[in-house]
Amino acid sequence: MRKGGRFPVHILVFLGPAVLIYTAFMIYPLFDSLWLSLNNKASSGGQIFVGIQNYLALFSQERWSAPFWNALRNNAVFFIIHTVVQNPIGLLLAALLATRIRGSAIYRTILFTPTILSVVIIGFVWKLILAPSWGISHTLFSIVGLGGLGDFPWLGTESTTLITLSLMSVWQNVGIPMMLFLAALIRIPDDLMEAARVDGASGWTIFWKIQFPLILPTVGLIAVLTFVGNFNAFDLIYATQGALAGPNFASDILGTYFFRTFFGYQLQPADPFMGSTVAGVMLLIILVGVLFYLFGWQRRLQQIQF
């Protein structure tokens, strides 16, 4: 409240609806899920508080721990592929577009278009392309002299399905880091590059010695967004491989494991208490990654800058 004045009611008018909606659809479900993970089904049919017993069961009982560790391992691979493939490609595309090449606006639109498409459409189209019997992948591979790869069941083999799905996700989402990197690059004053060119610096030297250090905050932001997005991933795997994330759970990640556990699927009965426990662990993993970004990466950047 301001000294000697009335409380600014207009702040409540503007913030109130957003706070109420966010609380109803985000904050309350979050805490309700965490509370549910600390309970279990009682013999009388209701629920009873069990503390961290569900978490201990998730990590110790083979019924829960085996699929959990498999999903976590697959999720880590999913994240690593995005980090080493999607983000560098996004940076490369942004660096090319930042040179103001002819038709850059058209290229930006084309490259960003898959990002706004429905995941169901993306999954369906790629399944059509990669179908060994009648997909067009054979023709595409034949163009580059690798026709034999077109007959391979990329989504039906345990050793390749997760990598294939990761690359499909990279193709769809590469436009996001590209646009963020591009926004950071075009904010750099042209005077810095012009001065470097006058001193005889090459384009490669200008990028690594001037541009890249100046966009390090954006690099960290994109890294943490990739981490959060990948450990929240669900839709592409579900749309392409179903809730079982086949074959033989080879593409199972935490999102699909949570779905089967909480809602049940086929012969697996629904268990909202253990499902909430899986969700709680997912929240903890994401929270650790975000805290590392805030207190590790961001703090180090501030020390370098100041």
N, C-alpha and C positions, 0 to 999 in steps of 0.2 A: 504494500500500500504506500502511495506517495505521501510524503510529509505535508500536512496541511491541505490535502486534497482528497477527493473521493476515489474509491477503488475503481480502476478502469474496467467497467463491466463489459465493454466491447471485447476484451480479451477472452472472457468466458464464452461470449456469443460465438466467436470464431473458433476457439479451440474445443469447446464443449462437445459438439457433435462428433468431431474426429476422435476425441479421447474416449467417448462412450462406445463408438463403433469398434475402435481398436481394442478396448478393454473386453467387450463382449465377444469378439471373434478371434482375439489373439491371446490376451493376457489370461482371461479366465480359463479357456481351454488348456493353456500351457500348465497352469498350476493345478487344474483338475486332473490332467494326465499324470503329473508328478505325484499327486496324492493317490491316484489309482494304482500307481506302481508300488506304493508302500502298503497295499492291501491285497487280500486274496479271498477266494471264495470260502465262506464258512460252511460247516457241515449242515447248518440249518437252512442254507440257501442264500443267505445274505452275504455281506462282506465283513472281513475282520482285519484289523491292523496287524501287519506282520513285520513292519520295519524294512530292513534291507534284505530280507530272506529271498525275495524275488530276484534281486541282483546277484546274490550268492548262487542261486539256482541257475541263473543264466550263464554264469562263468564256471560252474562246477558240474552240473548234471549234463551227461552226454546228450540227452534228448534236446537240450537247448543250446549247449555250448558248441557242439559240432557245426550246426548250420550257422550259428552266429559268427564264429571265427572264419568260416568259409565266406560269408557275406562281407565281413570286414576286410578280409584279404582281397576279395574281388573289388570292393569299393576303393581300396588303396590303389590297385592297379588302374582302375577307372580314372581316378584323380591324377595319377602320375602321367598317364597318356595325355590327358587334357593339358597338363602343365608343360610337358615337353614337346607337344605337337601343336595344340590349339593356340596357346599364347605366343610362341615364337612366330607362327604363321600370321597371327593377327598383327604382331609388331611389324613384320615384313611388309604386309599389305598396307598398313598405316604409313610406313616410311615411304613406300612408293606413291601413295595417294598424296602425301604431304608435299611431294615435289611439284604438285599442281600440273600433273600430266593432262593431256587433252582428254576430255570425256571422263574426268575423275568423278563427277557427280553420277554419271551412269554406272560406272564401276561400283561406286559405293552402294547404289541401290541394288544392283545385282547381287553383290556379296552379302548384303544385309537381309535380303528377301527370305532366305531359308529360316532365319531367326524368328520371323513373325508367322511362319506357317504352323499349322496344327501338328502336334507330335504324332497324332494318329495317322495323318497324311504322310508324314516323313517315314514312319515305320512301315506303312503299307507300300509306299513307292519303293523303298529300298528292298523289301522282301520280294517285290516283283523283279527288281533289277538283278538280285543275287540268286534267284531261283535256279538251281542247276539244270533242270530239265527244259525250261522254256524262257528263262530270263535273258536279258540282253547283255549280261555280264560277259558271256562268251564272245560276243561280237566286239565288245569294248576291249577285252584283253587281247583279242586277235589283232586289233589295230596296232598294238605295240609288241606283237610277236609272242604273247603269252597266252595263247588260246586255251591251253590246258588248264589254266587257273580258273577259267570261266565255268568249268564243270565241277568245281570243288564246292561242297556245301558249307559255305563260310559261316552261316548261322546255325548249322546243324551239327557242328563238330565241337567237342568240348574244348579243344586246344585253341580254337580260333574265334569262337562266338563272342567272347568278352572283348577281344581286341577289335573285332569288326563292329560291334555295337558302340565301342568308344569312338572309333573313327567316324561312324555315322553321326554321333553326337557332336564331334568336332566340326564336321561339315555343316551341321545345322547352326551351331552357336559361335562359330569363329567371327561372325560379324560384330559380336558384343565387344570383345577385346580390341578388335580393329577400330571401332568407333571411339572407344575410350583412349586408346593410344593416339589416334588421329587428333582428337580434341586436345590432348596434351602437347603434341608436336607443333600444332599450328599456333599455340600460345607462345612459343619460343620466339623472341624478337629476331627478325631477319638480320639485324645489325651484327649479331654474334656470328652468324654463318658467313656473312659478307666479309667480316674482319678476318675470319679463318681462311677464307678463299684467297684474300689478298696476301696472307702470309704463306700461301702455297699448300694449304691442307687439302687432302683429297676428300671426296665425298664419304669414303669409309671412315677416315679419321674424324671428320666433322660429326658423323653420327655417334661414334663410340666415345669421343672425347668431349663433345659439347651437348648433343641432343640427349643421348641416353642418360647421362648423369642427371640432367634436368627433369627427366620424366620418371625418376626412381620412385617418387610417391605414387604415381599411377601404376607402376609395376607391382608395388606391394598391394595396392587396392585390388588390382585384377587378380593377383594370386589368392587373396583371401576370398574374393567373390567366387573364384573357381573352386576353392576348397569347400565353401559353404554350399554352393550349388551342386557339386558332385556328391557330397555326403547327404544331400537332401534328394538326390536323384531317384526317380521312380517311373515317370511316365513313359520314357522311350523303351525301357526294358519291358514294362508291362504291355505296352502297345505292340511290341515286336515278338516277345517270347512268352507273354502271359505271366500270371502270378507265380508259376513254378520256375520261371527263369531258367528254362532248359538250354541245352540238354543236360540232364542230371545235375541241375542247379549250378552249372558252370558259369552262368551269367547272373547268379543271385547276388544282390547287393542289399544293404541295410534297409532300403526303402521297400523292396519286395518281401524281404524277410519279415519286416514289421507288418506289412499288409496281411500276409498269410497267418501270422501269429494273432493279430488283433481280431481280424474278421473271419478267419478260418477259410479253408479252401479245399474242396474235394473231401478227402478223408481226414484232413487235419481240422479238428474242432477249433472254434474261436475261443481265445483266452484273452479277454481285454486287459487282465492284470499283467500278464507277461508281455502282451503287446505294448502296454504303457511302459514297461520296464525297458524294452528295446528302444522305444522312443526316448526315454530318459538317458540312455547311454548315447544315443545319437546326438542329443542336445549337449551332453557333456563333451563329446568329441569336437563338435562344432565350436563350443564355448572355448575350449582349450586352443583351437586354431585361431580364433578371433583375438583372444587375450595375447597370444604370442605375437600376432600382428600389431596390436596396440602397444604392448609394453616392450616388444623386441624391435621390430622393424621401424615403427613410427618414432620411438624414442631415439633409436640410433640415427635416423635421418635428422631429427631435430638437433642432436649433438653435432652432426656434421655441418648443418647449416649455420649454427650459432657458435 
